[in-house]
Amino acid sequence: MLEPGRPVKDIEISPNMPIEKIFEELSQSGGFESVNLSDGLGILTEMISDKQCLRFLSFVGAVVSTGLRGIIKDMIKNKWFDIVITTCGALDHDIARHFSHYKEGSFTMDDKELADQDIHRLGNVLVPMDSYGPLIEEKMQSFLEEEYQNGTKEMTTTEICKMIGKHLGEDSFLYWAYKNNVDVVVPGIMDGAVGSQIWLFTQKHGDFKLNMAGDANLLSGHVFKAKKSGAFMIGGGISKHHTLWWNQYREGLDYAFYITTAQEFDGSLSGALVREAISWGKVTQKAKQTTLHAEVTTILPFIYATLVSKLQN
């Protein structure tokens, strides 16, 4: 971490300089968010390398609608994390993009015209209606019916995610979570297309149940016996909070790196710096932690590339 009084050093980048060396330059630049970026990289490197650490990855669903889905998938494929906590939207987009395609758009497009063309807009990503609601309905009803016919009458969100993952392919983060036995927990699963399809399935099969308490049992089983824990939190909301919430039961995270565009002036959970969680016992007082204010689709590919380089050495 930055030592008080250390001289600010100009960044010097030479031709063919390895990306990890560029991050080392940032660590001495004294420049606003660049130091948090460099610190975050160091925290992730140590956390992922720590064999005693239970490693969490949390992220908001929106990023899965973008090309960042590939980075999320590769981090899970690399077995860098043990538990994923995310939103229903992440499941929706993972299914939709495996079986169809989203389109590039812009933030300035006319939403009335898009509605007339049966196109949803998510920021500057265009989601054709046929690629979303009807497709997810078809796939989820088929997946659930298969499980039901095999005698399954109750599922946790973790089991739902494994079910989906085994029906997708190598482009999918859920597939690699299933393949690598990484538990994916979705505390707000009813807030999205997949959740709505689970509800619809229960209307036809009254003896089928969604067991949310089972996810709590799974998380408690991991957290209570963890010697250390750490989290890489991409965006805020329920994914971030659920990660912090469960780690309070072991007196907090030992490593925490949070990337957000939210500001703390409104008291929101998404805007809260990681250090605020220390007061709640969700992050330990001695934790290696930092918050980076940045737009994650811009910065995460560079963080990932540097991690790959550092972890291979």
N, C-alpha and C positions, 0 to 999 in steps of 0.2 A: 504494500500500500504506500501511497505518497507520504514522504517524510517532510514535516514542516521545515522550511528553510532551504530545501534542496534547490539548486539552481535550475531554472527552466532551460532545457536544451532544444536548440533548433532541430527540426526533423530533417534528416539527410537520407535521401533515397538514391541509391546507385543502380545502374543498369543490372538487370538479372538478380536483384536482391531477393532472397527467399521471403515469402509472405510473413513467416513468423518473425523475421528480423524487422520487418516494417512495424509489426505490433510492438516489438521491443522499443522502437523509436517513439511510438505513441506513449509508452509508459513514462517517458522522461520529458514529454513535451509540455506538461502543465496545462494542456489545452482542454478546458471545459469537459465535454463528454468523451474525448479521446482517452483520457486516463481511466474512466469507467469501463470503456470498451476493452482496454488492455487488461485491467484488473479482472473483468469478467472472463476473459479468455484464460487467464491464469487459474481462476477458480474452477472453471469447467475442466481444464486439463487435470488438475489435482483431484477433483471429484470423480471423474471418470476412471482415473487410474487407481483410486483408493478401493482396494478389494474388500474392505470392511464396510463400505458405504452402500446403503440402500439408496438407489438413484432414481429420482422422479423426473419426468418430463411432462410439463403441462403446456397446452397451447389452445388458442381460440380456433373455432372452426373455420373462420373466414379465410385463414391462410391456406387451407387445403383446396380452396377454389383457384389458387394461383399456382405458379410453377414451384413455389416453396414446398409444395407437397413432396417433391422429389427429395429435398433435403431432410424433411421430417422422416420420410421413408428410409433414407439411407442411415440416419442416426439410429433408428430402431433396428435396421438390418445389421448394423455394426455391433449391436448388443451393448450400446453405451448406457442404456437405461433399463431399469427393472420394472417400473410401473409408469404407465401413461395415464394422465387425467385430462380429459378434453370434453368438448360439448357435442351435442347431437349433430350440429351442423357439420362437424368433421366427418362423421359417419356418412351423412347424406352426400357430401361432396366426394368422398372416397368411392362410394358406390357409383354415383353418377358419372364421374370422370373415368372410371374403369370401363364402363359399358358405353360411354358416349363422349362427346367433346363439348367443352365450353369455348367461348369465342372472346377475342380481344375487343374491348370497347373503349369508352372514355367516361370521365366523370361528368362531362358536359352534354351528354346525349339527352334527347327529348324522351322523358319517361312515358308520356302519353303515347307517343309513336311506338315505343318499344312494347307497351301493353297491347296495342292493336296488333302487333306482330307476334304475340305470345312469347315474348322474351323478358326474362327477369334481369335486372341490373344489380350487381353486387360491386359497388365502387366502379372500377373500370373493367370489370369482368362481366361478360354477358352469358346468361344461363338460359338456353332455350327451354321452354316449358316441357317439351317432350323428353329432354335430358334429365328432368328433375322429378316432379311429382308422379306422373304416370309410370315412369321407369322404376323409381324407388318402390312404388306400390307393388308393381309386378314382381320385382325381385324379392322384397321382404316377405310378401305373402307366400311365395314359393319356398324361401328358406325356412320360414317358421312352420309351414305345413309339413315339410320334410322332417323337421325335428319332432313335431307333434306325432306324426305317424310312426316315428321310431320310439315313442313312449315318453317323450319329454313333456312334462306338464308345468314346469316351473323353471325360470332362468333368471340369473342376475344380469346386470348390464355387461359384466366381464364375459359371461358366457354368450350373450348376444353378439359381442364384438368378435369373439372367437368363431362363432357360427358364420358371421359375415366374412371374416378374413379367409376362411377355408374355401369360400366360393369365389374369391377374387384372384388376382394374379400378382406378379412380381412388381408391378407399378404401384401397388397399394400398400399404404402403411399398415392397414389392418391385416393384410396377408402376412407381412413380416413379423408383426406382433404375434400372430397365431403360430407362425413357423418357429419363432424363437422363444415361445412361451413367455412373452411379455404381457402382463395383465393390463388391459385397457379398461378404465373405470369412467363411466359417464353419469355423473350425479344428476345432471339435468336432462336426462334422455327424453323425457316427454316433450321437451321444447324443440321440436323439429320433425322432419318427415319420417324418419325411422321410428321415433317414439309414437307418432300418430298411427303408423302401421301396426305397431305392437298393440296399441289400444283397439284398433279396428279388428285385429285378429282375436282379441278377447271377446269381442261382441259375437263372433261366430263360434268361439270355443270357450264357453264360460268357465271351464275347469283349468284354463291356462292362466298362470300367474307370473307377474314380474316381481322378482324378489330383490328389492333395493337393500334390505337389511343384510343380505348375503354379501353385497359389495363391502359393507361396513365390516363384516366379519373378516373378509379377505384383507382389507387394509389394516385392521387391528392386528391380525396375525403377522403381517410384515413389520409394522411399525414398532410393536411392543418388544420385538426381539432384535431390532436393528442396533448394532453397536454405534453406527454413525448413519446420518442421512443427509442427502443433498438434493437440490432441485434446480432445474433450469426451467424458468417460467417465461413463456412467450405470450405476452398479452395478459390482460387481467380477467376480471369476471369470476365466474364460478369455478373455472379450472384452477386459477391461481389460489382462490380462497380455500378450495377443498384440499389442495396440496398443503397449504399452511395449517389448516385446521387439524388435519390428522397428525401432523408432526408435533403439535403441542403436547400430545400424549407421551412423547419421549423427550420432553423439555426443549423441543425445537430443532430446526435444521442446523447442521454443522457447516454446510455450504449452501449458498443461495445466490443465483444470478437471475435478475429480472429485467426483461426488455419491454418497454412500454412507450406509448405516445401520450398517455394520460398525464394530467397534472394533479398535484396533491391539494390544491387550494380548495376544492369542493368537498374534501373529506371522504372521497370515494375509495373503495377497496382497490380499484384499478389504478388510481392515482397515487396510492400510498407507496412510499419507498419501502424497500425491504426492511430497513432499520426500524420502521414503525412496528413491525411484527415482533421485534425484540420485547417490546413492552407487554405484549400479549403472551409471551412464552412460546411463540411459534417459530422463532429463530433464536438460537442460543446467543448469549452475550459475547462469546468468543468466536462466533461464526465468521468464516470468510465469506463476505457478502458484498454485493453492490447492485445498484440499479442503473441501467443505461436507458436514457431517453433517445429512442431511435425508431425508425420505421423498419420493421423486421424483415420485410421482403427485400429491402435494400441491403441490409447489413449481415443477415445470417449466412448467406453463401460465403462471404469472406471469413466469418468466424469458423464455419464448417471446414473450409479449405485449410485454414491454419491448424485447426484441431487435428485433421487427418495427418498433416505434416508432423506436428509435434508428437502425436501419439504413436506414430510409426518409428520415431527415432529412439 
